[in-house]
Amino acid sequence: MRSKRTLIRQAALIAVAALVFVPAMKAPARSANAETMSAGNYAAMNPALANPNPRLQPKPLKTWVCLSSWYGGDFDGQVTANGEIYDMYAQTAAHPSLPLGSVVRVENLRTHKSAIVRINDRGPYVPGRSLDVSYQVARELGFAHRGIARVRVELLKVPPSKTLHEGN
């Protein structure tokens, strides 16, 4: 009888440990594939793209509050709207209408953590959401586990328009 109780206690302890520790585990490690190009490398090869600068503290061009989500592993390595390869560990985001290459500061209104990211993709495609950040940004802002967060978005920089320079 005592050994049956011990087995039940051990099973319960394992179940509780799994509930506590499994969600806290890190996302799967990135594969080291030399053929994939990170967002930083792509931006370095294309100087017309705006690059995030964490020391950048200018007055925002526009500010708004919206619901943000994140996207990661299912899209990692896929081509984004601006043609670069999506890296779930880069400081990037998707927005339905901001010019590709724009730089925004995103602040989680619950945790007050912020990150500066570059818009390199379109989305999200879920009603009610206006921004999809990379998995890494969601981790930095403290909502990777929850999946969504109310955020303040500050538009800091818009890349120069090609049409303005082509006409001159």
Secondary structure, 3 states (H helix, E strand, C coil): CHHHHHHHHHHHHHHHHHHHHCCCCCCCCCCCCCCCCCHHHHHHHCCCCCCCCCCCCCCCCEEEEEEEEEECCCCCCCECCCCCECCCCCCEEECCCCCCCCEEEEEECCCCCEEEEEEEECCCCCCCCCEEEEHHHHHHHCCCCCCEEEEEEEEEECCCCHHHHHCC
